[in-house]
Amino acid sequence: MMPAKSLKNPKHIAIIMDGNYRWAKNKGLAKKLGHRHGAEAAKSIVNACVKLKIPYLTLFAFSSENWMRPDKEIQSLMALFLTVLKRKEIKQLHDDNVSLVFIGQRSLFSKRIQAGMREVEMLTKENTGTKVIIAADYGGRWDLVNATQQIAEKVLAKELVPDEIDINLLKKYTSLYEYPDPDLCIRTGGEKRLSNFLLWQFAYTELYFTECYWPDFDEAQLQLALGDYAARQRRYGGHEFLKGKE
């Protein structure tokens, strides 16, 4: 039996950006400063992925459960969202051929934020470089419920019959259906769980956990994750590396 092959850089990286609050607390700073420095870290990692020619990067920016945080923290996060959507770096990303899209529910965000999301997507939609996917008010369980609701509606409308429902069909109704599943998920901040992120898409994703808080996660930290990923062997449940899955 041939050994599994070592891996090249992943085509799709997903990141759970955790540790902003603890980073700020350790430095005696306000929570909002942790989030602001986290936004700077996100910009740095996006630029690193562009340089490395990573085709897809998905960032977990705001989960469905984050609405349960204190009102003051949510207000600060929403203000940061608006700032990021309007900042000059968006134009720079556009100039760098980066495409940005948002996944998740949008209805609970303010009209200004929703408009900002649409503007960014429209500005960058024709770009063909790295695609940056921002998960905002997103939850993996919501994604699956939303997909099954859409399928159920089509069955009731007699546009589908139950026998046609399979894995490939369900995937078409999930948030990342247009893109390959993540090869690598990075979680910063020392926690070792998925926190309801991309539950369907992570079936065979390699997981990398680091103690590094998100505001300190830079290109050097990313290279450590990529080095760890490259040393792994992916078998997708089998005994040999499956062709075409590099």
HUZIWO-V963676 format. One record per pair of residues at least 12 apart in sequence whose C-alpha atoms are under 6 Angstrom apart, sorted by sequence separation. I is the first residue (numbers start at 1). J is the second residue. D is the distance in whole Angstrom. If there is no record, write none. Layout:
{{I | J | D} {I | J | D}}
//
This chain:
{{21 | 34 | 6} {20 | 34 | 5} {20 | 35 | 6} {101 | 121 | 6} {181 | 201 | 5} {190 | 210 | 5} {100 | 121 | 6} {184 | 205 | 5} {190 | 211 | 4} {183 | 205 | 5} {184 | 206 | 5} {185 | 207 | 5} {186 | 208 | 5} {187 | 209 | 5} {188 | 210 | 5} {189 | 211 | 5} {182 | 205 | 6} {184 | 207 | 6} {186 | 209 | 6} {189 | 212 | 5} {188 | 212 | 6} {189 | 213 | 4} {99 | 124 | 5} {188 | 213 | 6} {99 | 125 | 6} {147 | 173 | 5} {188 | 214 | 6} {147 | 174 | 6} {99 | 127 | 5} {98 | 127 | 6} {94 | 124 | 6} {97 | 127 | 5} {85 | 116 | 6} {98 | 129 | 5} {100 | 131 | 6} {102 | 133 | 6} {104 | 135 | 6} {143 | 174 | 6} {97 | 129 | 5} {98 | 130 | 5} {99 | 131 | 5} {100 | 132 | 5} {101 | 133 | 5} {102 | 134 | 5} {103 | 135 | 5} {104 | 136 | 5} {105 | 137 | 5} {98 | 131 | 6} {100 | 133 | 6} {102 | 135 | 6} {104 | 137 | 5} {104 | 138 | 4} {11 | 54 | 6} {14 | 57 | 6} {11 | 55 | 5} {12 | 56 | 5} {13 | 57 | 5} {14 | 58 | 5} {15 | 59 | 5} {16 | 60 | 5} {12 | 57 | 6} {14 | 59 | 6} {140 | 196 | 5} {139 | 196 | 5} {140 | 197 | 5} {139 | 197 | 6} {140 | 198 | 5} {140 | 199 | 5} {64 | 137 | 5} {56 | 130 | 6} {58 | 132 | 6} {61 | 135 | 6} {62 | 136 | 5} {63 | 137 | 5} {64 | 138 | 5} {55 | 130 | 5} {56 | 131 | 5} {57 | 132 | 5} {58 | 133 | 4} {59 | 134 | 5} {60 | 135 | 5} {61 | 136 | 6} {62 | 137 | 5} {63 | 138 | 5} {64 | 139 | 5} {58 | 134 | 6} {63 | 139 | 6} {50 | 130 | 6} {13 | 182 | 5} {12 | 182 | 5} {15 | 185 | 6} {18 | 188 | 5} {19 | 189 | 5} {12 | 183 | 5} {13 | 184 | 5} {14 | 185 | 5} {15 | 186 | 5} {16 | 187 | 5} {17 | 188 | 6} {18 | 189 | 5} {13 | 185 | 6} {15 | 187 | 6} {10 | 183 | 6} {41 | 215 | 5} {38 | 215 | 4} {37 | 215 | 5} {19 | 213 | 5} {20 | 214 | 6} {19 | 214 | 5} {18 | 214 | 6} {17 | 214 | 6} {8 | 230 | 6} {7 | 230 | 5} {6 | 230 | 6} {6 | 231 | 6} {6 | 233 | 6} {4 | 233 | 6} {4 | 240 | 6} {4 | 241 | 5}}
//
